[in-house]
Amino acid sequence: MKKILVADDELLILYALSKALRCAQADVKTVRTGKDALREIKDHCFDLCFLDIYLPDMSGLDIANIVKKTAPETNIIVMTASEIDTDRGGVSVILTQRGTAFGRMRTASCRNPLTCFR
């Protein structure tokens, strides 16, 4: 079973993503702050992290940089409602509110989010 962390301050995003991922048979942990995300990352190994770029206490990109140093095998998806530069660093995918995805996600048949990465 894949372990996934979802960090977002919007309750609706946490609910929707966790429900969809649990339906895909994933073990999902949700948090609302960067501090809580870092604590979970320190205490557990995750296969995939969804990180909001603008958490109340820190940037999802800062968290992504820490994850890539401590757990380089973890895939990272950064989410934002804003326009951003496509310089991703160690981030696997950046999802924007307009639905633009930059990264190495397979686009052919990606119905299950747990199988979308190479």
ZIWO-V810712 format. One record per residue. N is the residue number from 1. D_LAST is the distance of its C-alpha to the last C-alpha in whole Angstrom. Layout:
n->N d_last->D_LAST
n->N d_last->D_LAST
//
This chain:
n->1 d_last->17
n->2 d_last->15
n->3 d_last->17
n->4 d_last->17
n->5 d_last->19
n->6 d_last->20
n->7 d_last->23
n->8 d_last->25
n->9 d_last->29
n->10 d_last->29
n->11 d_last->30
n->12 d_last->29
n->13 d_last->25
n->14 d_last->25
n->15 d_last->26
n->16 d_last->24
n->17 d_last->21
n->18 d_last->22
n->19 d_last->23
n->20 d_last->21
n->21 d_last->18
n->22 d_last->21
n->23 d_last->21
n->24 d_last->18
n->25 d_last->19
n->26 d_last->18
n->27 d_last->20
n->28 d_last->21
n->29 d_last->23
n->30 d_last->24
n->31 d_last->26
n->32 d_last->28
n->33 d_last->29
n->34 d_last->27
n->35 d_last->29
n->36 d_last->28
n->37 d_last->25
n->38 d_last->25
n->39 d_last->27
n->40 d_last->25
n->41 d_last->22
n->42 d_last->25
n->43 d_last->26
n->44 d_last->22
n->45 d_last->19
n->46 d_last->16
n->47 d_last->13
n->48 d_last->13
n->49 d_last->15
n->50 d_last->17
n->51 d_last->20
n->52 d_last->22
n->53 d_last->23
n->54 d_last->27
n->55 d_last->28
n->56 d_last->32
n->57 d_last->32
n->58 d_last->29
n->59 d_last->26
n->60 d_last->22
n->61 d_last->21
n->62 d_last->24
n->63 d_last->22
n->64 d_last->19
n->65 d_last->20
n->66 d_last->22
n->67 d_last->19
n->68 d_last->17
n->69 d_last->20
n->70 d_last->21
n->71 d_last->17
n->72 d_last->15
n->73 d_last->12
n->74 d_last->12
n->75 d_last->10
n->76 d_last->13
n->77 d_last->14
n->78 d_last->17
n->79 d_last->20
n->80 d_last->23
n->81 d_last->26
n->82 d_last->27
n->83 d_last->26
n->84 d_last->24
n->85 d_last->23
n->86 d_last->20
n->87 d_last->20
n->88 d_last->17
n->89 d_last->17
n->90 d_last->15
n->91 d_last->14
n->92 d_last->10
n->93 d_last->12
n->94 d_last->16
n->95 d_last->17
n->96 d_last->21
n->97 d_last->24
n->98 d_last->24
n->99 d_last->20
n->100 d_last->19
n->101 d_last->15
n->102 d_last->14
n->103 d_last->11
n->104 d_last->7
n->105 d_last->7
n->106 d_last->7
n->107 d_last->11
n->108 d_last->12
n->109 d_last->13
n->110 d_last->11
n->111 d_last->14
n->112 d_last->13
n->113 d_last->12
n->114 d_last->11
n->115 d_last->8
n->116 d_last->7
n->117 d_last->4
n->118 d_last->0
//
